[in-house]
Every structure is written in structure tokens, then in C-alpha cells.
């Protein structure tokens, strides 16, 4: 699922630093402005934003406010992404008709 689709469906993202323990929400509108609406958030480990910390953050997502957080550390393989894009394309065509 792309960042744009996550935003449209009301998902939330947060980052957690493995070293210093900093936790913060990652605003989807800002991420979309930086990376584009079709960017995929899986497999991305941004740098920690705490001053003096040079480590990476794990990105977590949840689809509903009371839902469980799921780590997005493993990026889907190319075949899975291709199938998902094809399914999304078919669904868009169905909605248009």
C-alpha cells in the first residue's frame, strides 16, 4: 500500500529509534510531500531525529486508532508489489464503471 492510500484510509505511522528510544508520529501528509503519494513505506528506516543520535528508526503503522502497531521493516518483494498494483488497477477500473 502506498503512502497516499494509507493517508486516504486514515492510517497512522510512528517511528521508534532502536538506540535512544525516541518515539514520534510520522505525519503522512509531510511524507507524501517529500516522497510522493506512490512511495511505499515498507522497508524504510529513516535516521533518528534526536540531536546527537546517529542510528535508524523502525517505522510502525496501524490502520485504526485502537489497532495494533505493525512494523514495516520488511519490504515486500517485487512480485508481491506487482500483484498488488495489478489488483489496485483492476479495482480502479471497476469503480469507474
C-alpha positions in Angstrom: 0.0 0.0 0.0 1.3 3.4 -0.9 1.7 6.4 1.4 -1.2 8.1 -0.4 -3.5 5.2 0.1 -2.5 4.9 3.8 -3.4 8.6 4.2 -6.8 8.2 2.4 -7.6 5.3 4.6 -6.7 7.1 7.8 -3.6 5.1 8.7 -1.1 6.3 11.3 2.7 5.9 11.2 5.2 6.3 14.0 9.0 5.9 14.3 10.9 4.3 17.1 14.7 4.6 17.5 16.3 1.3 18.3 19.2 3.1 20.2 17.9 6.1 22.1 14.2 5.0 22.4 12.8 8.2 20.8 9.2 7.7 19.6 7.3 10.1 17.3 4.4 10.2 14.9 5.3 10.4 11.3 2.8 12.7 9.5 1.7 11.1 6.3 1.0 14.5 4.5 4.6 15.5 5.1 5.9 12.2 3.9 3.8 12.4 0.8 5.1 15.9 0.0 8.7 14.6 0.4 8.4 11.2 -1.4 5.2 11.4 -3.4 1.9 9.6 -3.0 3.0 6.4 -4.7 6.0 5.8 -2.4 5.9 2.6 -0.4 6.7 2.9 3.4 7.8 -0.7 3.8 11.5 -1.4 4.3 12.4 2.2 5.1 14.5 3.0 8.2 14.9 6.8 8.4 17.6 8.4 10.6 16.7 9.2 14.2 15.7 12.9 14.6 17.1 13.2 18.1 20.1 15.5 18.3 23.3 13.5 18.6 21.8 10.1 17.8 23.1 8.7 14.5 21.0 5.5 14.5 18.0 4.4 12.4 14.3 4.3 13.3 11.9 1.4 12.8 8.6 2.5 11.2 5.3 1.2 12.6 1.8 1.5 11.2 -1.8 1.0 12.3 -4.9 1.2 10.3 -7.3 2.2 13.1 -6.7 4.3 16.2 -7.3 1.5 18.6 -5.5 -1.1 16.4 -2.2 -2.8 16.9 1.1 -1.3 15.6 2.7 -3.4 12.9 6.4 -3.0 12.0 7.1 -2.1 8.3 10.7 -3.3 8.4 10.4 -5.9 5.7 9.8 -4.5 2.2 7.5 -6.7 0.0 9.3 -8.5 -2.9 8.8 -7.2 -6.4 6.3 -9.9 -7.3 4.1 -9.1 -4.4 4.2 -5.4 -5.3 3.4 -6.1 -8.9 0.3 -8.2 -7.9 -0.8 -5.5 -5.6 -0.5 -2.9 -8.3 -2.4 -5.0 -10.8 -5.2 -5.6 -8.2 -5.3 -1.9 -7.5 -5.6 -1.2 -11.2 -8.5 -3.6 -11.7 -10.3 -2.2 -8.6 -9.9 1.3 -10.0 -11.4 0.2 -13.3 -14.4 -1.4 -11.6 -15.0 1.8 -9.6 -15.0 3.9 -12.8 -17.7 1.7 -14.5 
